Amino acid sequence: MSNWADGRTDDRQDRYGNGANAEPEGARAMPQIRRTAPPPPRRPAGPGPGYGHAQGAGGGHGRVPDQGGYDDAAHAAGGHDDGYNTGQVYGRGGPAGPGGHRHGPTGGGPGRRGPRTGAPDWRKRIKIGGIAFVVALLTVSVGTYFWADSKMRREVDLGQLKDRPAAGEGTNYLIVGSDSREGLSDSDKKELHTGSADGKRTDSMMIVHTGDNGTTMLSLPRDSYVTIPAFKGKESGKSFPAATHKLNQAYADGGPELLAQTIEFNTGLRIDHYAEIGFGGFRNLVDALGGVEMCLDKPLKDRDSGADFKAGCQELSGAQSLAFVRQRHQEADQDLGRMRNQQKFLNTLANQAASPSTILNPFRLYPVIGSGLDTLIVDKDMELWDLTSMFWAMKGATGGDGKQMTVPIASANFPTRSDGVAVKWDTAKAKQLFDQLKKDEKVTVSDK
């Protein structure tokens, strides 16, 4: 005999399990979605129609009360709920409709997902992305600035110079290339043809003046016959009176400070900043740039410097570049011709270092900054911004109002008492040139 009410079958038993209190797996696993069953209907106090009587002596069973079938329409109207939930979770819909079902704003059926609240705000997303990019860029830029600034070797104290001229208009940078072998191994010295001399001497000197009338790159021959002011030796402490010697003697006797003081004394120009680089640093800087492209009017070959170049445009490595700026025996005017090559090379170097292909490429920019600053000696007041301004000034020396020249010379083979043959300046023209630079006027003086 079936113990199920009329209208229910064994299919229900298969779906819900056995027992009076059986419930689906989903309802047991997820009690939070179980419906609360409505309270059972109240039974009448006494027997009424439709109810059987208790089993009598005849042994018959009482009649099961008629409970009716499962009516979907009645269920939808809220008349019957057996507590069963399928376990499905639907998206947010509209307000609840009849029978507890949620309908979307368009009146969709039960369980239908409501429409999206709106299209993505791309303008807002782009704005947020742009702000994030700018913040990241500023963070990297500021970090790079302080990293590079910390690598600068501020070793020259221009504040200790005596009897300095008054400051003029514009800015004057003294750039020195020394023959320092610092950081070079024996094999490096052999490759670069530098020799193994102790100490260091000036190999080239130039003043870069920048102001409202452009940039002037002015070379000073190292054999210039000038007055070296009185000074006290750094190591010996001995005092030396003023005397006339070649310009590079000042560097040998008193280092960068005495060299700057000697140039100020003979030109009347106040040196605002000082920068010096040796052989090793020069080579490393060029190699970090990936070489420098130079165009030569004629072939060059010099055994002393190791220069060996064909005519035309070619890319020079660090070692080749050093040989190019040092060679002089192939020039008709020796040191003067070499200084013109040095100016030409430095201008090309500055243009390449400041090009977008270097500045916008971190894999090239960081090695250039690192290799250059590791070996670059500057004055104690030089900031990274000042150094950047110096490179930009060098870059503009050949364009617009820029000018590259050598101090006017009266004789390139001036005999001296104790210093051999030296270079004598054209005093009148040199004074006119220095006055124009001090007042930051357009340079009209020629070095011819």
C-alpha positions in Angstrom: 0.0 0.0 0.0 1.4 3.4 -1.0 1.8 5.9 1.8 1.9 8.9 -0.5 -1.0 11.3 -0.8 -3.1 11.3 -3.9 -1.6 13.2 -6.7 2.0 12.4 -5.8 4.0 9.6 -7.4 7.2 7.7 -6.9 8.9 10.2 -9.2 8.8 12.6 -6.4 10.3 10.1 -4.1 13.2 9.7 -6.5 13.8 13.4 -6.6 13.5 14.2 -3.0 14.6 11.0 -1.2 12.7 8.9 1.4 11.2 9.9 4.6 8.6 12.4 5.7 11.2 15.2 6.2 13.3 14.6 3.1 14.5 17.6 1.2 16.6 18.2 -1.9 20.4 18.1 -1.8 20.6 21.8 -2.8 18.4 22.9 0.1 20.5 20.9 2.6 23.8 22.2 1.1 22.7 25.7 1.0 20.3 26.4 3.9 20.4 30.1 3.2 18.2 29.6 0.1 15.7 27.2 1.7 12.1 28.5 1.6 10.2 28.5 4.8 7.3 26.2 4.5 3.8 27.6 5.3 2.2 26.4 8.5 0.0 23.3 8.1 -3.7 23.9 7.9 -5.6 23.5 11.2 -7.6 20.3 11.7 -11.3 20.7 12.8 -12.0 19.9 16.4 -14.2 17.0 15.5 -14.6 14.6 12.7 -16.1 16.0 9.7 -16.8 15.0 6.1 -13.9 13.5 4.3 -12.3 12.0 7.3 -12.6 8.2 8.0 -13.1 6.5 11.3 -10.7 4.6 13.4 -10.1 0.9 12.6 -13.0 -1.0 14.1 -13.4 -4.6 15.0 -13.8 -5.5 11.4 -10.1 -4.8 10.8 -10.6 -2.2 7.9 -8.4 0.7 7.5 -9.6 4.3 7.7 -9.8 6.4 4.5 -6.8 8.6 3.7 -8.1 12.2 3.5 -8.3 13.8 0.0 -5.4 16.4 -0.1 -5.7 17.3 -3.7 -3.0 17.4 -6.5 0.0 19.7 -7.0 -1.4 22.7 -8.8 1.2 25.0 -10.5 -1.3 27.8 -10.8 -2.1 27.6 -7.1 1.6 27.6 -6.3 2.2 30.7 -8.5 -0.6 32.4 -6.6 1.0 31.6 -3.3 -1.5 28.9 -2.3 1.0 26.1 -1.8 4.8 26.0 -1.2 6.5 22.8 -0.3 9.7 24.5 0.8 11.7 23.3 -2.2 14.3 25.6 -4.0 16.3 24.6 -7.0 19.4 26.3 -5.6 19.8 28.7 -8.6 20.9 32.3 -7.8 19.7 35.0 -10.2 21.0 38.4 -10.9 19.4 41.6 -9.6 16.1 42.2 -11.2 13.2 44.6 -10.7 10.8 44.8 -7.8 9.1 41.7 -6.6 6.0 40.8 -8.5 3.1 38.6 -7.5 4.1 35.3 -5.9 7.4 36.7 -4.8 9.1 36.6 -8.2 11.3 39.5 -9.3 10.8 40.9 -12.7 13.1 43.2 -14.6 12.1 46.8 -15.5 10.8 45.6 -18.8 8.5 43.2 -17.2 10.5 40.0 -18.0 9.7 36.7 -16.5 11.0 35.2 -13.3 14.8 34.9 -13.0 15.5 37.1 -15.9 18.8 39.2 -15.4 18.1 42.9 -15.4 19.7 45.2 -18.0 23.2 46.8 -17.4 23.0 50.0 -15.5 25.0 51.9 -18.3 27.9 51.9 -20.7 31.5 52.1 -19.3 32.6 55.7 -18.8 35.7 55.6 -21.1 36.4 59.3 -20.6 36.8 58.8 -16.8 38.9 55.6 -17.4 41.3 57.5 -19.8 41.6 60.4 -17.3 42.5 58.0 -14.5 45.0 56.2 -16.7 46.6 59.5 -17.8 47.0 60.6 -14.2 48.5 57.3 -13.2 51.0 57.5 -16.1 52.0 61.1 -15.3 52.5 60.2 -11.6 54.7 57.2 -12.6 56.7 59.3 -15.0 57.3 62.0 -12.4 58.4 59.3 -9.9 60.9 57.8 -12.3 62.2 61.2 -13.4 62.7 62.4 -9.8 64.3 59.2 -8.8 66.7 59.3 -11.8 67.6 62.9 -11.1 68.6 62.2 -7.5 70.4 59.0 -8.5 72.4 60.9 -11.1 73.1 63.8 -8.8 74.5 61.5 -6.2 77.1 60.2 -8.6 78.6 63.5 -9.4 82.2 63.9 -8.1 82.2 67.4 -6.6 85.9 67.8 -5.9 87.0 71.2 -7.1 86.5 74.2 -4.7 86.3 77.4 -6.8 85.4 79.3 -3.6 89.1 79.2 -2.5 90.3 81.2 -5.6 91.8 84.6 -4.7 91.5 88.0 -6.4 88.6 86.9 -8.5 87.1 89.2 -11.2 83.6 90.5 -10.8 80.9 88.3 -12.2 79.7 89.2 -15.7 76.6 88.4 -17.7 75.8 84.9 -18.8 77.5 81.7 -17.5 81.1 80.5 -18.1 82.0 76.8 -17.9 85.7 75.7 -17.9 85.9 72.3 -19.6 89.2 70.4 -19.2 90.3 67.1 -20.7 93.2 65.6 -18.7 95.6 62.8 -19.5 94.6 61.0 -16.3 95.0 57.3 -16.6 92.7 56.7 -13.6 90.8 53.4 -14.0 93.0 52.1 -16.9 94.7 48.7 -16.8 98.0 48.1 -18.5 96.2 46.6 -21.5 94.0 49.7 -21.7 97.0 52.0 -21.7 98.5 49.9 -24.5 95.3 49.9 -26.5 94.7 53.7 -26.0 98.4 54.6 -26.6 98.4 56.7 -23.4 101.7 55.6 -21.9 102.1 55.1 -18.2 103.1 58.6 -17.0 102.3 59.3 -13.3 100.0 62.2 -12.3 97.9 64.1 -14.8 98.2 67.1 -17.0 95.8 69.1 -19.1 95.3 67.8 -22.6 92.7 70.3 -23.7 91.0 73.4 -22.2 88.0 75.5 -23.4 85.6 78.0 -22.0 81.9 77.5 -22.9 80.1 80.8 -22.5 76.3 80.8 -22.8 73.9 83.7 -22.5 71.4 85.8 -24.4 73.5 85.9 -27.5 74.0 82.2 -28.0 76.9 80.0 -27.1 80.6 80.6 -27.7 83.0 77.6 -27.4 86.4 79.1 -26.9 89.5 76.9 -26.9 92.7 77.8 -25.0 95.9 76.3 -26.3 97.6 74.4 -23.5 100.9 75.9 -24.6 99.6 79.5 -24.2 102.2 81.7 -22.6 100.4 83.3 -19.7 101.0 84.7 -16.2 100.4 82.2 -13.4 99.4 84.1 -10.2 101.2 83.6 -6.9 100.1 80.5 -5.1 101.0 78.1 -2.3 101.8 74.5 -3.1 99.1 72.0 -2.0 101.5 69.4 -0.8 104.6 71.3 0.1 102.9 74.4 1.5 105.6 76.5 -0.1 104.7 79.9 -1.6 105.5 80.6 -5.2 105.5 84.1 -6.7 103.7 85.0 -9.9 105.6 83.9 -13.0 105.1 83.5 -16.8 104.8 79.9 -18.1 102.7 77.7 -20.3 99.1 77.4 -19.3 99.2 73.7 -18.5 102.0 74.4 -16.0 99.3 75.9 -13.7 97.4 72.6 -13.6 100.6 70.6 -12.9 101.6 72.9 -10.0 98.2 73.6 -8.4 95.6 71.4 -9.9 92.1 72.6 -11.1 91.9 75.5 -8.7 95.2 77.1 -9.8 94.3 76.5 -13.5 90.9 78.2 -13.0 92.6 81.1 -11.1 95.2 81.5 -13.9 92.5 81.7 -16.6 90.5 84.2 -14.6 93.6 86.3 -14.1 94.5 86.4 -17.8 91.0 86.7 -19.3 89.0 88.8 -16.7 86.2 86.2 -17.0 84.8 84.7 -13.8 84.6 80.9 -14.1 81.2 79.8 -12.8 81.6 76.0 -13.1 84.4 73.5 -13.8 84.2 70.1 -15.5 87.1 67.6 -16.1 87.2 64.2 -17.7 90.2 61.8 -18.2 91.1 59.3 -20.8 89.1 56.4 -19.3 86.0 58.4 -18.7 86.0 59.8 -22.2 86.3 56.3 -23.8 83.5 54.9 -21.5 81.2 57.8 -22.3 81.5 57.3 -26.1 81.1 53.5 -25.8 77.9 53.9 -23.7 76.5 56.1 -26.5 77.2 53.3 -28.9 79.9 55.3 -30.7 79.9 58.8 -32.3 79.5 59.4 -36.0 82.2 61.7 -37.5 82.7 62.9 -41.0 86.3 63.6 -42.0 87.5 65.6 -45.0 90.7 63.6 -45.3 92.2 60.4 -44.1 94.1 60.6 -40.8 96.9 58.4 -39.5 99.0 59.2 -36.4 101.3 56.6 -34.8 101.5 58.4 -31.4 97.8 58.6 -30.8 96.9 55.4 -32.7 94.6 57.3 -35.1 93.9 55.6 -38.4 90.8 56.8 -40.2 89.7 57.0 -43.8 88.0 60.0 -45.3 84.2 60.3 -45.1 81.6 59.6 -42.5 82.2 56.7 -40.0 81.3 55.7 -36.5 84.1 55.9 -34.0 84.3 53.8 -30.9 85.5 55.1 -27.5 89.1 54.2 -28.2 89.0 55.6 -31.8 87.4 58.8 -30.5 90.2 59.3 -28.0 92.8 58.8 -30.7 90.9 61.4 -32.9 90.9 64.2 -30.3 94.5 63.6 -29.3 96.2 63.4 -32.7 97.9 66.5 -33.9 100.8 65.6 -36.2 98.6 65.4 -39.2 97.5 69.0 -38.7 99.4 71.8 -40.3 99.1 74.0 -37.2 99.6 71.1 -34.7 97.8 71.9 -31.5 95.6 74.5 -33.1 94.3 72.0 -35.6 93.8 69.5 -32.8 91.6 72.0 -30.9 89.4 72.4 -33.9 88.9 68.6 -34.0 88.1 68.6 -30.3 85.5 71.3 -30.7 83.9 69.5 -33.6 83.9 66.2 -31.8 82.4 67.6 -28.5 79.7 69.3 -30.4 78.8 66.0 -32.2 79.0 64.2 -28.9 76.6 66.7 -27.2 74.1 66.5 -30.0 74.1 62.7 -29.9 73.8 62.5 -26.1 70.9 65.0 -26.1 69.0 63.2 -29.0 65.6 61.6 -28.4 67.2 58.2 -29.3 69.3 58.5 -26.1 67.0 60.5 -23.8 63.9 58.3 -24.5 65.8 55.0 -24.3 66.5 54.0 -20.7 68.7 51.2 -21.8 71.0 53.8 -23.4 70.4 56.8 -21.1 71.3 55.1 -17.8 74.6 53.7 -19.0 75.5 57.1 -20.5 74.7 58.9 -17.3 76.5 56.3 -15.2 79.7 56.1 -17.3 79.9 59.9 -17.7 79.3 60.9 -14.1 81.5 58.2 -12.6 84.6 59.8 -14.1 83.5 63.5 -14.5 85.1 65.8 -11.9 83.2 69.0 -11.3 83.2 71.9 -8.9 81.4 71.7 -5.5 78.6 74.1 -6.6 77.8 72.2 -9.8 74.2 70.8 -9.8 73.0 68.3 -12.2 70.8 71.0 -13.8 74.0 73.1 -14.4 75.7 70.1 -16.0 72.7 69.5 -18.3 72.7 73.2 -19.3 76.4 72.9 -20.2 75.7 70.0 -22.5 72.8 71.9 -24.1 75.0 74.9 -24.6 77.7 72.7 -26.3 74.9 71.3 -28.5 73.9 74.8 -29.7 77.5 76.0 -30.3 77.2 75.3 -34.1 73.6 76.5 -34.6 71.9 79.9 -34.6 74.1 82.4 -32.8 76.6 79.8 -31.7 80.3 80.2 -32.4 83.4 77.9 -32.2 86.7 79.6 -32.1 90.2 79.7 -30.6 91.6 82.7 -28.6 93.2 85.1 -31.1 96.9 84.2 -31.6 99.8 86.5 -32.5 102.3 83.6 -32.8 102.1 79.9 -32.5 105.8 79.5 -32.3 106.8 82.0 -29.7 110.3 81.3 -28.2 110.6 81.5 -24.4 113.5 81.5 -22.0 112.7 78.4 -20.1 109.6 76.8 -21.6 110.7 76.2 -25.2 108.3 77.3 -27.9 104.9 78.6 -26.7 101.7 80.2 -28.1 101.4 83.9 -27.7 98.0 85.5 -27.7 97.0 88.6 -29.8 96.6 90.8 -26.8 94.4 93.5 -28.4 92.0 91.1 -30.1 91.9 88.8 -27.1 91.0 91.6 -24.7 88.2 92.7 -27.0 86.9 89.2 -27.2 86.9 88.7 -23.4 85.1 92.0 -22.9 82.3 91.0 -25.3 81.9 87.7 -23.5 81.9 89.3 -20.1 79.1 91.7 -21.2 77.3 88.8 -23.0 77.4 90.7 -26.2 77.4 89.2 -29.7 81.0 88.1 -30.5 82.4 89.9 -33.5 86.1 89.2 -33.0 87.6 86.7 -35.4 90.3 84.2 -34.4 91.9 84.5 -37.9 
